[in-house]
Structure formats: structure tokens, C-alpha cells
Amino acid sequence: MTASAEEEVLVTVSETLGSAAGKVVAGAKRTASSLGEEKDQLVRVATKVRSKARRAIKRSQKKAKKVTRSAKKAVASAKRSVKRVARKLKRR
């Protein structure tokens, strides 16, 4: 799997998680509006769930960026070493 393919998978996963979290919150708010007394508490809980989901998604995106960055560094390093060896062979 290339770095861009990994990024694409992670973006798809985070989008799916985000839409699922949005649906959960929307459903919870709809239920809350029909209940009355417990409404405020349910809205607070729904908002907390949403923020936790967002945090988890951001964390996974950060990890994806780190993986991509390290992969790019490894590729650049390999290119440099190949060029170095090629130069040494040319000198012979």
C-alpha cells in the first residue's frame, strides 16, 4: 500500500466515523426534544459524545500524517543512498 492509498483509507474511515457521530447526535437531540424534563441532560451527553468522537477522529488523522511523513522520509533517504552509490560507481 502506498502512502497516498493509506491516507485515502484513513480519510474514508474518519469521514465514516464523523457521519456516524453526527447521526448519533442528531438522533439523541431528536429524542431529547420529545422527552421534556431530561432534555437538557441528554443534549449535554450528546454534545459530549460528539466532542469525544471528534477528538478520536483528529487523533487518528494525526497518526496518519505521522505515518505518511515517516514513509516519505524513508523514501527520500533511500533515494539519496541510491544516488550516492551510483556516484561512487561512476567514479570507478
QUIMOJO-V143611 format. One record per residue. N is the residue number from 1. BURIAL is b if it has 24 or more other ideal C-beta (glycine too) atoms within 12 Angstrom, else e. Layout:
# QUIMOJO-V143611
((N BURIAL) (N BURIAL))
This chain:
# QUIMOJO-V143611
((1 e) (2 e) (3 e) (4 e) (5 e) (6 e) (7 b) (8 e) (9 e) (10 b) (11 e) (12 e) (13 e) (14 b) (15 e) (16 e) (17 b) (18 e) (19 e) (20 e) (21 b) (22 e) (23 e) (24 e) (25 b) (26 e) (27 e) (28 b) (29 e) (30 e) (31 e) (32 e) (33 e) (34 e) (35 e) (36 e) (37 e) (38 e) (39 e) (40 e) (41 e) (42 b) (43 e) (44 e) (45 e) (46 b) (47 e) (48 e) (49 b) (50 b) (51 e) (52 e) (53 b) (54 e) (55 e) (56 e) (57 b) (58 e) (59 e) (60 b) (61 b) (62 e) (63 e) (64 b) (65 e) (66 e) (67 e) (68 b) (69 e) (70 e) (71 e) (72 e) (73 e) (74 e) (75 e) (76 e) (77 e) (78 e) (79 e) (80 e) (81 e) (82 e) (83 e) (84 e) (85 e) (86 e) (87 e) (88 e) (89 e) (90 e) (91 e) (92 e))
